[in-house]
């Protein structure tokens, strides 16, 4: 498992897209997991399959990304 904390904070949109494309290829090919920590909700929706929201060290929401939206993530 790889944990990335705000990995796109210094990247351009094109570089961010390349990062997510590469990560998805590795996850698929090698059956790996990536935990992405980000406040950029559009990136979370675009780059993930499952979303887990934590607050104060506790899980408060967990669902497939396809079943949510940036608005729902912000509310959670």
C-alpha positions in Angstrom: 0.0 0.0 0.0 1.1 3.5 -0.8 -0.2 6.5 1.1 -0.1 9.9 -0.6 -0.8 13.0 1.4 -1.9 16.0 -0.8 0.3 14.7 -3.7 -1.0 17.2 -6.3 -0.5 20.3 -4.2 2.5 21.4 -6.3 1.6 19.8 -9.6 0.0 21.3 -12.6 -3.4 19.8 -13.8 -1.6 17.9 -16.5 0.9 16.5 -14.1 -1.9 15.5 -11.7 -3.7 13.7 -14.4 -0.5 11.8 -15.3 0.1 10.9 -11.7 -3.5 9.4 -11.4 -3.2 7.6 -14.7 0.1 6.0 -13.6 -1.3 5.1 -10.1 -4.4 3.5 -11.6 -2.2 1.4 -14.0 -0.1 0.2 -11.1 -3.1 -0.6 -8.9 -4.7 -2.6 -11.7 -1.6 -4.4 -12.9 0.0 -5.2 -9.5 -3.2 -5.4 -7.4 -1.8 -2.7 -5.1 -3.7 -0.2 -3.0 -3.2 3.6 -2.8 -4.6 5.8 0.0 -5.0 9.3 -1.3 -5.4 12.1 1.3 -6.7 15.3 -0.3 -8.9 18.3 0.2 -9.4 18.5 -3.6 -12.8 16.8 -3.8 -13.0 16.7 -7.6 -9.7 14.9 -7.7 -11.0 12.4 -5.1 -14.1 11.7 -7.2 -12.0 11.4 -10.4 -9.1 9.3 -9.0 -10.7 6.8 -6.6 -12.9 3.7 -6.5 -13.8 3.9 -2.8 -14.0 6.9 -0.5 -13.5 6.8 3.3 -14.0 10.0 5.2 -12.3 10.3 8.6 -12.8 12.9 11.3 -10.7 13.1 14.4 -9.2 9.7 13.6 -12.5 7.9 13.2 -14.3 6.7 10.0 -17.5 8.8 9.5 -18.4 7.7 6.0 -17.3 4.9 3.6 -18.8 4.2 0.2 -18.0 3.5 -3.5 -16.9 6.7 -5.2 -19.5 6.2 -8.0 -22.2 6.5 -5.4 -21.2 10.0 -4.2 -20.5 13.5 -5.5 -18.2 16.4 -4.5 -21.2 18.0 -2.8 -21.9 14.9 -0.7 -18.2 14.6 0.2 -18.1 18.2 1.4 -21.2 17.7 3.5 -19.8 14.5 5.1 
